[in-house]
Amino acid sequence: DGGITQSPKYLFRKEGQNVTLSCEQNLNHDAMYWYRQDPGQGLRLIYYSQIVNDFQKGDIAEGYSVSREKKESFPLTVTSAQKNPTAFYLCASTKTSGGYNEQFFGPGTRLTVL
Amino acid sequence: QKEVEQNSGPLSVPEGAIASLNCTYSDRGSQSFFWYRQYSGKSPELIMSIYSNGDKEDGRFTAQLNKASQYVSLLIRDSQPSDSATYLCAVPGDSGAGSYQLTFGKGTKLSVIP
């Protein structure tokens, strides 16, 4: 089945640790995105990538880093510089041909700082 | 920066009634519009896309687009308790490098009362 997978589902981080969230898609989508969602809040864009080996900062990139070495994979690292990382992290992808912008989401990773 | 506004709710409707969810957007140039459903603790799921003025129906869901007034709405007929969720409206981001981004509203929480 085609889709987007994220792992782990739950992640706990100690103060000062870097952690990496995995996102993989087998939809052959070109563009991938990372969002952060806080309780009762909308989705805020962290980083996005439209092609391999290229990515752009979103609205709240500080304290986060990404890589895009393969079309299928777009991991997100939450660094110790991110002061309030507890949130629900969502990865999404979209085709960039055909003129449509439909984004599809993975199941998410819930990160908690201990 | 595009803005997408939604009434946060909660919107409560009795089972079997029509639920009406509204969304306004700031950019007259927006060409495509999306509705996502997000159950509590889950990731958003795309339920409707609409690209031209008028109505688009899919089962119990109808999306209505009025570009002149810059609003898009989602009607849910014969509402069921399983429709209880937060509904997110999304429009494309700015053209150019970010043309495949989406800007999301904060969502309207719908509660269908049995």
Interface residues (C-beta under 8 A of the other chain):
Chain A: A31 Y33 Q41 G42 L43 L45 Y48 Q50 Q56 G58 L90 T94 T96 Y100 N101 E102 Q103 F104 F105 G106 P107 G108
Chain B: S32 F34 K42 S43 P44 E45 L46 S49 L88 A90 P92 A97 G98 S99 Y100 Q101 L102 F104 G105 K106 G107
